[in-house]
Every structure is written in C-alpha cells, then in structure tokens.
Amino acid sequence: MARPNSAGFQADSASITLRNFRPGHGFVIDEMVLTGDRIEIVTPADARALSISIEHTRFRGMITEINLNEMLASLSLDGAPVRNLKLAIYSDRVQIKGQLIKSVLSLPFVLDAKPVITRNVRLSLECSSTQIGGLGMPGPAVELIERMLLEHLSLDVSESVMPIYLDSVKCEPGRLSLTGRANISWPLPKRPAMTANSRTDNSYDSPGIPEK
C-alpha cells in the first residue's frame, strides 16, 4: 500500500462487507462483500473537488430465506385473494406455499419459481410450476400470484446511488447467492446502458380469477 500524502492515497486492493444492505427498491441483501482494485483517493487544495475511484469492483452477496419470509409476513394483504404465504429456498428452486381465497373457499397452493435477472438491474421470481389442491392451478390465478411476487418480492438496483449490476443468481439451501459488479467513484458517474445478459421484462397484467 502506498504511503498517504497531502494529495491522497492509493492501494492495490481492498474489501468491505456490508450487512443488511438496501441498494434500491425492494428487499435487503443480508450480506454483500465488495472487492475492488486500484483504489485512489485524491484531495486537491480545494477539498470540494475530492475524487475517489476504485477499478474492477466485484461483489458477492446473499439474500436469506429468513429475510424473504419476514418481508412476506410484513405485507398488507387486506383484500388480496392470497393468505399465509411462506417461502423456502432449495438447491434448484424457490417454493412458495399459501392459500388462495375464492368466495368462501380457502384452497392451499404450491408455487415453484426460479430467480431471474433482468437487464442486470432487477432480480425477480419467475413461476415454473404450480399446484392448487393437488391439481394444476388455473392460468389467471397463476398470473395474479406472479404479479404479487413481481411487486413485492423483487430487487431493483437501477436507482442505487452506487451503480450496481447483477450478473448471476443461484439457489442454495436457505438462501440466494448473487454475484455482480459495482462502479464506485466520486463524483458519481452516469450509469451506462447495459445490454449484455439482458432479458425482456414480462408483463403480469392479470385478467382476474373468473367465478366458477
């Protein structure tokens, strides 16, 4: 590490661990480890012109099942046709159980989903299979639940003060593991448009559950 002087200092690399980090709209990341190379902080005579730059910043993070279930428990579901949502993360999928309220009936459902990254800035859950009362769930009911997941169980880092880009997400027992990149510098840079590894947003406009 270079010796600090009046102009600032430099370092070859550094790591920082953030816990309960909320980078933008949506749930928090339980733990996030940032590792950066070529760190430089320059303080010219005019301290207001302080500049910070860290090249090749990478991160790995995790979002736990406990965290997501606390979010589900805090949701205001008054008037919503679903109740008692509970989430579990396995090595290959996320499973959500709950009850679908239809008139005077309460029907248990199971929904399997996979985490999906959209345009490197949004993490959401995409339904892969569903069952209600041991049978296939009607399409409109699936769309309704997916819409709730997209609204309440997603992470959007596009407006983060520190530009963050999500590269991968993996299901592991009890948690989601993330990797990505961050752009740490001051003054803040303009976020460039990201096209690599992009996906197209899905629309979950639900037609509602028809009466039987």
C-alpha positions in Angstrom: 0.0 0.0 0.0 1.4 3.4 -0.9 2.2 5.9 1.8 -0.5 8.5 2.2 0.5 12.1 1.4 -1.2 15.5 1.2 -2.6 14.7 -2.2 -4.4 11.5 -1.1 -3.5 7.8 -1.1 -3.6 4.7 -3.3 -4.0 1.0 -2.6 -3.7 -2.1 -4.8 -6.9 -3.7 -3.4 -9.5 -3.6 -0.6 -12.6 -5.4 0.6 -15.6 -4.2 2.6 -18.5 -6.2 4.0 -22.0 -4.6 4.1 -24.8 -6.2 6.1 -28.5 -5.6 5.7 -27.7 -3.5 2.7 -30.6 -1.9 0.8 -29.3 -0.9 -2.6 -32.6 0.2 -4.1 -36.3 -0.6 -4.3 -37.1 -4.0 -2.9 -35.7 -6.3 -0.2 -32.4 -6.0 1.5 -29.3 -8.0 0.8 -28.3 -9.8 4.1 -24.6 -9.6 3.3 -22.6 -8.1 0.5 -18.8 -8.3 0.1 -17.3 -5.8 -2.2 -13.7 -6.3 -3.5 -12.0 -3.5 -5.5 -8.6 -3.0 -7.2 -6.5 0.1 -7.8 -8.1 2.4 -5.2 -7.2 6.1 -5.4 -8.4 9.0 -3.3 -7.2 12.4 -4.3 -7.7 15.6 -2.2 -6.5 18.7 -4.1 -6.2 22.1 -2.4 -9.9 22.6 -3.0 -11.3 19.9 -0.8 -14.7 20.2 -2.5 -13.1 18.6 -5.5 -12.4 15.3 -3.7 -12.3 12.4 -6.1 -12.5 8.7 -5.4 -12.0 5.9 -7.9 -11.9 2.1 -7.5 -11.4 -0.1 -10.6 -12.8 -3.5 -11.2 -15.1 -3.7 -8.2 -16.8 -7.0 -7.8 -19.3 -8.2 -5.2 -20.8 -11.4 -3.9 -23.9 -11.3 -1.8 -26.7 -13.4 -0.3 -30.4 -13.0 0.4 -31.7 -15.4 3.1 -34.9 -17.3 3.3 -35.5 -15.7 6.7 -35.2 -12.2 5.2 -37.7 -13.0 2.4 -40.2 -14.6 4.8 -40.0 -11.6 7.1 -40.9 -9.4 4.1 -43.9 -11.7 3.2 -45.1 -11.6 6.8 -45.0 -7.7 6.8 -47.1 -7.4 3.6 -50.5 -5.9 3.9 -52.7 -8.5 2.2 -56.1 -7.0 3.1 -58.4 -7.6 0.2 -55.9 -9.8 -1.6 -57.0 -13.3 -2.6 -54.0 -15.0 -1.1 -53.1 -15.6 2.6 -50.4 -17.2 4.8 -47.5 -17.0 2.3 -44.4 -19.0 3.3 -41.2 -19.3 1.2 -38.5 -21.9 1.1 -35.3 -21.9 -0.9 -33.9 -25.2 -2.2 -30.8 -26.0 -4.2 -32.7 -25.7 -7.5 -35.8 -23.6 -6.9 -37.8 -21.3 -4.7 -41.0 -22.7 -3.4 -43.9 -20.6 -2.1 -46.9 -22.1 -0.2 -50.1 -20.3 0.7 -53.8 -20.2 0.5 -55.9 -18.9 -2.4 -59.2 -17.4 -1.2 -62.1 -17.9 -3.6 -65.5 -16.9 -2.3 -65.9 -19.0 0.9 -63.2 -21.5 -0.1 -59.6 -21.5 1.1 -57.5 -23.6 -1.3 -53.9 -24.5 -0.5 -51.4 -23.9 -3.3 -47.8 -24.6 -4.0 -45.8 -22.5 -6.5 -42.3 -23.3 -7.7 -40.2 -20.3 -9.1 -36.8 -19.6 -10.3 -34.9 -16.3 -9.7 -34.3 -14.3 -12.9 -32.1 -11.2 -13.6 -33.5 -8.6 -16.0 -31.2 -6.1 -17.7 -28.6 -6.6 -15.0 -30.5 -4.4 -12.6 -33.6 -6.4 -11.4 -33.9 -9.7 -9.6 -37.4 -11.3 -9.5 -39.0 -14.7 -9.2 -40.5 -16.3 -12.3 -43.1 -19.1 -11.9 -42.1 -22.5 -13.2 -44.9 -24.8 -11.9 -48.0 -24.5 -9.7 -50.5 -26.8 -7.9 -53.7 -26.0 -6.1 -55.3 -28.7 -4.1 -53.1 -31.2 -5.8 -54.2 -30.1 -9.3 -52.8 -27.6 -11.8 -53.6 -24.0 -10.9 -55.8 -22.0 -13.3 -53.8 -19.6 -15.5 -55.5 -16.4 -14.2 -54.7 -17.5 -10.6 -51.0 -18.1 -11.5 -50.8 -14.6 -13.2 -52.3 -13.0 -10.1 -49.7 -14.6 -7.7 -46.9 -13.9 -10.1 -47.9 -10.2 -10.2 -47.7 -10.1 -6.4 -44.3 -11.7 -6.5 -43.1 -9.2 -9.1 -44.4 -6.3 -7.0 -43.3 -7.4 -3.5 -40.5 -10.0 -3.9 -38.2 -8.3 -6.3 -35.0 -6.3 -6.1 -34.4 -3.2 -8.3 -31.0 -1.6 -8.1 -31.4 0.7 -11.1 -31.7 3.8 -8.9 -29.0 2.9 -6.4 -26.7 5.8 -5.6 -23.8 3.4 -6.1 -24.3 1.9 -9.6 -24.7 -1.9 -9.2 -25.0 -4.6 -11.9 -26.3 -8.1 -11.2 -24.5 -10.8 -13.1 -25.7 -14.1 -11.7 -28.1 -15.6 -9.1 -28.1 -19.1 -7.7 -30.4 -21.0 -5.4 -28.8 -22.6 -2.4 -30.5 -24.2 0.6 -31.9 -21.4 2.6 -30.5 -18.5 0.5 -30.0 -16.9 -2.9 -26.4 -16.2 -3.8 -25.6 -13.2 -6.0 -22.5 -12.0 -8.0 -22.1 -8.8 -9.8 -20.2 -5.6 -10.3 -20.3 -2.1 -8.8 -19.0 1.3 -10.1 -17.5 3.1 -7.1 -16.3 6.6 -7.8 -16.9 10.2 -6.8 -18.1 12.4 -8.4 -20.9 9.9 -9.3 -20.7 8.6 -12.8 -23.6 8.4 -15.2 -25.0 4.8 -15.4 -24.3 3.4 -18.8 -26.9 1.4 -20.7 -26.4 -2.3 -20.1 -27.2 -4.8 -22.9 -25.1 -7.8 -22.0 -27.0 -10.7 -20.5 -30.3 -8.8 -20.8 -33.7 -10.3 -20.6 -37.1 -8.8 -21.6 -39.5 -7.8 -18.9 -42.6 -9.9 -18.5 -46.0 -8.3 -18.2 -48.2 -9.7 -15.4 -51.4 -7.8 -16.1 -53.9 -10.2 -14.6 -57.4 -10.7 -16.0 -58.5 -11.8 -12.6 -59.9 -15.2 -11.4 -63.2 -16.0 -13.0 -66.1 -17.1 -10.9 -67.0 -20.8 -11.3 
